[in-house]
Structure formats: structure tokens, C-alpha cells
């Protein structure tokens, strides 16, 4: 997969549809990914209609690619289908708990990543929306997701109409640990983040936000404690409503 070394998040798409046969082939291929107990604890909601994309857009903070992309895919952690299968086959399911949520979440995210790799190999462009778990109840209501399901990932999909610059990445030295977790020290922080912090675009990011360091931009503006705690409360309440927490 040579494309992985040059992969980009695509937010602008050509005025060209994604063929349904191609989409279904990629989804079928992606279903060969790893899954717990071969249960395939996921579902994928395909959104093509303009009306539905407009309804989803505010739930993803009105990012323009939600309405501009030909296809939006929502990957759902799904223990509903397996539970119904058990009930209809004289079995007693026990999947209304947090562990089952995480198992289904892992399955759905593995499926999503495998699909992304296959789609990009086919020449499609996509953008992973990290906003899916910020307002889950709205997505649940819009997509009519039943009990024991939960949206965990969304991608916009289409043929690329841009070739943005590659984003930076930490070196493997920063995140690969041999045998046990290596202590993170001031020295390793300086070593691992020097290149990221030295990038002109990141230095400009710090300047325009009136901060001293790049880390402060993330802690004080992008992903604040207040927002994280508020959205964590929403997330937990939604897990309760969906039956994963009693």
C-alpha cells in the first residue's frame, strides 16, 4: 500500500458520483477485516441524499464537506443485530454493558479503517470526521439507530478535487516502545516534538492564537477541559440511553 505514505485528508470533491457497485464492492472487501468472534459488530449507514446530508451537517459542526461530498458513511458500533439474532435463536444475550460497547466500537473502527485503505487504493478521497462522538444523540436520532448501537466514525467520500500538503507525523521513536513503556521525559519531549513545533505553519498557528506554545493551542483552544468534560457527560448519557450502561 504505497498510497499510505502519501495519504491526505480530502475535503474538496469533484462533481462526480461514486458508483454504487464500486461502493458495495469496497464495503464487501472491507468486511474481511478483523472482527471479534467473527460477529461483525458494526453497521454502515450510507448517506447520499442532499436532505439527509443537510440534516447531518450541523451534527458535524457544519463542516462543508459533509454536504459537498457525494457520499457520507457513518460507521456504527452494533450489538443490536447480534442481540436480535440471539433472541430469535433461543439464546440469551448479555451485551447491554460497557465491555460490549468497546468490543463493537473496535469492530466498527477496524472496519472503517480497512474501508478507508481500500477506497484510497481505488483512487477515492476521503476525510475522517472526528466529530461523530461529540454529538452522538443527534446522529442517533437522525439515522434512527436502535438500542445497542452507537455511531463511532464518519467519513466523507468522493473523487478528489484537491491535493493538499501532507500533514506532519511524529517519528516512530516517539511512539514505539520495546518490551515495556519507555518513560516520557523533558528530553524525549524536546526530541520528539521539535520538528512539529518548528514547522512554519505551526509557528503561525501559535502566533495568530496569541499563545506561547503549540501545546497551549490544543489545551486552551482546540480541545479544552471544559469542552471535553461537557461532551463526556453527553457521551455517557447517550451510552445509557442506548443500553450500554445500566
ZIQUIBEL-V121234 format. One record per residue. N is the residue number from 1. RES is the residue in one letter. SS is DSSP state (h for helix, s for strand, l for the rest). PHI is phi as a letter, one per 20 degrees, with the letter a starting at -180 (999 if undefined). PSI is psi in whole degrees, 0 to 359 (NA if undefined). Layout:
n=(N:N)
res=(RES:RES)
ss=(SS:SS)
phi=(PHI:PHI)
psi=(PSI:PSI)
This chain:
n=(1:2:3:4:5:6:7:8:9:10:11:12:13:14:15:16:17:18:19:20:21:22:23:24:25:26:27:28:29:30:31:32:33:34:35:36:37:38:39:40:41:42:43:44:45:46:47:48:49:50:51:52:53:54:55:56:57:58:59:60:61:62:63:64:65:66:67:68:69:70:71:72:73:74:75:76:77:78:79:80:81:82:83:84:85:86:87:88:89:90:91:92:93:94:95:96:97:98:99:100:101:102:103:104:105:106:107:108:109:110:111:112:113:114:115:116:117:118:119:120:121:122:123:124:125:126:127:128:129:130:131:132:133:134:135:136:137:138:139:140:141:142:143:144:145:146:147:148:149:150:151:152:153:154:155:156:157:158:159:160:161:162:163:164:165:166:167:168:169:170:171:172:173:174:175:176:177:178:179:180:181:182:183:184:185:186:187:188:189:190:191:192:193:194:195:196:197:198:199:200:201:202:203:204:205:206:207:208:209:210:211:212:213:214:215:216:217:218:219:220:221:222:223:224:225:226:227:228:229:230:231:232:233:234:235:236:237:238:239:240:241:242:243:244:245:246)
res=(X:X:X:X:X:X:X:X:X:X:X:X:X:X:X:X:X:X:X:X:X:X:X:X:X:X:X:X:X:X:X:X:X:X:X:X:X:X:X:X:X:X:X:X:X:X:X:X:X:X:X:X:X:X:X:X:X:X:X:X:X:X:X:X:X:X:X:X:X:X:X:X:X:X:X:X:X:X:X:X:X:X:X:X:X:X:X:X:X:X:X:X:X:X:X:X:X:X:X:X:X:X:X:X:X:X:X:X:X:X:X:X:X:X:X:X:X:X:X:X:X:X:X:X:X:X:X:X:X:X:X:X:X:X:X:X:X:X:X:X:X:X:X:X:X:X:X:X:X:X:X:X:X:X:X:X:X:X:X:X:X:X:X:X:X:X:X:X:X:X:X:X:X:X:X:X:X:X:X:X:X:X:X:X:X:X:X:X:X:X:X:X:X:X:X:X:X:X:X:X:X:X:X:X:X:X:X:X:X:X:X:X:X:X:X:X:X:X:X:X:X:X:X:X:X:X:X:X:X:X:X:X:X:X:X:X:X:X:X:X:X:X:X:X:X:X)
ss=(l:h:h:h:h:h:l:l:l:l:l:l:s:l:l:l:l:l:l:h:h:h:h:h:h:h:h:h:h:h:l:l:l:l:l:h:h:h:l:l:l:s:s:s:s:s:s:l:l:h:h:h:h:h:h:h:h:h:h:h:l:l:l:l:h:h:h:h:l:l:s:s:s:s:s:s:s:s:l:h:h:h:h:h:h:h:h:l:l:l:l:l:l:l:l:l:l:h:h:h:h:h:h:h:h:h:h:h:h:h:h:h:h:h:h:h:h:h:h:h:h:l:l:s:s:s:s:s:s:l:l:l:l:l:l:h:h:h:h:h:h:h:h:l:l:l:l:l:s:s:s:s:s:s:s:s:s:s:s:s:l:l:l:l:l:l:l:l:l:l:l:h:h:h:h:l:l:l:l:l:l:l:l:l:l:h:h:h:h:h:h:h:h:h:h:h:h:h:l:h:h:h:h:h:h:h:h:h:l:l:l:l:l:h:h:h:h:h:h:h:h:h:l:l:h:h:h:h:h:h:h:h:h:h:h:h:h:h:h:h:h:l:l:l:l:l)
phi=(999:f:f:f:f:c:f:c:f:d:d:c:c:f:f:b:f:e:g:f:f:f:g:f:f:f:f:f:f:f:f:e:f:f:b:f:m:l:e:l:e:b:c:c:e:e:d:d:f:f:f:f:f:f:f:f:g:f:f:d:l:l:f:g:f:f:e:e:f:f:c:c:d:d:e:d:f:c:d:f:f:f:f:f:g:f:f:e:c:l:c:d:f:c:d:e:b:f:g:f:g:f:f:f:f:f:g:f:f:f:f:f:f:f:f:g:f:f:f:f:f:e:n:f:d:b:c:e:e:f:e:g:e:e:c:f:f:f:f:g:f:f:e:l:f:e:g:m:c:a:f:c:b:c:c:e:c:r:e:f:c:b:c:f:f:f:e:f:c:f:f:f:g:f:c:e:d:e:m:c:f:e:g:e:c:g:f:f:f:g:f:f:d:g:f:f:f:e:f:g:f:f:f:f:g:f:f:f:e:m:d:e:c:f:g:f:f:f:f:e:c:f:c:e:g:g:f:f:f:f:f:f:f:f:f:f:f:f:f:f:f:e:n:e:c:e)
psi=(78:333:336:333:343:21:146:149:122:123:355:132:147:156:70:130:158:116:135:322:320:314:314:324:317:321:320:317:319:336:351:1:171:147:142:122:17:33:345:70:56:159:157:123:120:122:119:330:143:321:313:324:323:328:327:330:310:334:348:33:33:36:127:332:343:321:339:332:144:326:140:130:126:121:126:128:123:103:2:310:315:321:316:322:314:315:324:357:28:38:156:103:150:56:18:63:168:322:318:324:313:323:315:323:315:315:314:320:324:316:316:312:320:317:317:315:315:319:318:325:329:359:358:158:154:163:127:125:112:1:353:318:3:324:60:326:321:321:318:314:316:318:1:49:132:178:148:32:160:129:130:345:147:139:146:145:137:186:130:139:23:163:78:164:152:139:155:158:147:153:160:335:335:331:357:124:134:121:305:166:125:135:140:123:173:323:316:327:312:318:313:332:1:312:317:314:338:348:133:320:327:325:324:324:316:315:311:340:2:37:167:326:161:324:322:328:319:318:328:340:307:310:80:159:316:311:317:318:320:312:334:321:316:317:314:319:321:321:322:314:327:356:7:346:132:NA)
